[in-house]
Amino acid sequence: MKRIIEMEQPDALLVDAMFPAALAISPTFGLPTVVFSHTFLFRQLETWRNVIAQLGAMRVDAGFDPLPDADTLWLSQDRMIVTSVKELEAPALPGWEHVRHVGPIIEDEKIAQSADLPWDVSDPTPLALVSFATAKGQFSQDKIQRVLNGLANAPIHVVATTGLHAALEDFRVPENAVVLKYAAHDPILRRAALCVTHGGHGTLMRSLIHGVPMIVLPGAGHDQVPNSKGVEEWGLVKH
């Protein structure tokens, strides 16, 4: 990092909240430093603290020096940017006045193109999007299949997206459903009456923007359980 700074001569440093090694040394360079959180901060601060502690323990296990805790790392930066909605957060804590909420970043991966669905936009049948984590460590074919089975006899059309780690031919797809590896979610959510999701921040924010109720089945991501509790709190759960 020091060599890169010497070469590039930046005016400021922007560091991800989950990069504790970089955050630990950022203030030593004498540049304005900003840490970015891509999901809620105060709503899940205790969870964040545990995540950073786990990363620190892994570093010690690998033979490196320990790092400061999350509070020390984040409070030592000049600014903290949270790409979420302040009104949906837990109350801010004293001493965290450097935090700024700027709203969610809603951006599709290039691979997520608009999908041609088999149902015309004039079809009055309600539509459900099934979207769980696409990261390899969190992907669960069984979870997707169980949701497809559960919705098979419902009077609803179902679009399930799986990510690249799935073999589509391994799914048992009911007549009322289609299964895709990737698809842009916004066009689907504009038509949707329901989103079945893991509660990841991106899908959560998209569903909120389009006013779509959710069934949340959280996975391993550290923000998913707190996000699912938020969905209940905000009255957005589909029963």
C-alpha positions, 0 to 999 in steps of 0.5 A, spaced: 500 500 500 505 504 501 508 503 494 502 504 491 501 511 494 508 513 493 507 511 485 500 514 485 500 520 489 493 520 491 489 526 494 485 521 499 484 514 501 478 510 500 478 504 504 472 498 504 470 497 511 472 489 511 479 491 509 482 492 516 489 491 515 488 497 510 484 501 515 489 500 520 495 504 516 491 509 512 491 514 517 499 514 517 499 516 510 497 523 512 491 523 507 484 524 508 481 517 509 474 515 508 471 508 510 465 505 506 460 500 509 456 497 503 450 495 508 447 498 514 452 500 520 448 502 526 443 497 525 448 491 526 454 494 529 455 488 534 455 484 528 460 488 524 464 488 530 464 480 530 466 480 523 472 484 524 474 480 530 473 474 526 478 477 520 483 479 526 483 472 529 484 469 522 490 474 521 493 472 528 492 465 526 496 466 520 502 469 524 501 476 523 500 482 528 493 483 531 489 489 529 485 494 532 477 492 533 472 495 529 470 501 533 478 503 533 479 502 525 473 506 523 473 512 528 480 513 526 478 515 519 476 522 517 469 520 514 465 514 514 460 513 508 454 508 509 451 506 502 444 505 505 438 509 508 439 513 514 431 513 516 432 505 516 438 505 521 438 504 528 439 511 532 446 513 531 451 513 537 455 518 540 462 519 537 460 517 530 458 524 528 463 522 522 458 518 519 454 520 512 449 516 509 448 517 502 443 512 500 444 505 496 448 503 490 443 500 485 447 497 480 447 491 476 453 486 474 454 486 466 452 479 466 445 481 469 441 482 462 434 483 462 430 477 461 425 475 456 420 471 461 415 467 458 409 471 461 406 477 457 406 483 461 399 484 461 398 477 464 394 479 471 397 473 474 402 475 480 409 474 479 414 472 484 422 473 484 426 468 488 433 471 489 438 468 494 446 470 495 450 468 488 457 468 492 459 461 492 460 460 499 453 462 500 449 459 494 444 453 496 441 449 491 437 446 496 434 452 498 432 455 491 429 448 490 425 448 496 422 455 495 420 452 487 417 446 491 413 451 495 410 455 490 409 450 485 401 449 486 401 457 488 397 461 483 403 465 481 409 465 476 416 464 479 422 467 476 428 464 480 435 467 479 441 462 481 448 465 480 454 462 476 455 456 481 448 452 479 447 447 474 440 449 471 439 442 469 439 439 476 433 443 478 426 440 478 422 446 475 415 446 476 410 449 470 409 456 473 416 457 474 423 459 470 430 458 473 435 463 470 443 464 472 442 471 472 437 476 470 437 484 471 432 484 477 429 491 476 425 489 470 422 483 474 421 487 481 417 492 477 412 487 475 413 483 482 408 481 487 413 478 492 420 477 493 423 471 496 430 473 498 436 471 503 436 479 505 442 481 502 442 489 502 442 490 495 436 485 493 433 488 500 434 495 497 431 494 490 425 490 493 424 497 498 424 501 492 419 497 488 414 496 494 415 489 493 413 485 500 418 480 502 419 473 505 426 473 507 430 466 508 437 469 511 443 465 509 451 466 512 452 473 510 453 477 516 448 482 514 442 478 512 439 476 519 439 483 521 436 485 515 431 480 516 429 483 522 428 490 519 423 487 514 419 485 520 420 491 523 418 495 517 412 491 516 414 488 509 413 481 510 409 477 506 405 472 510 
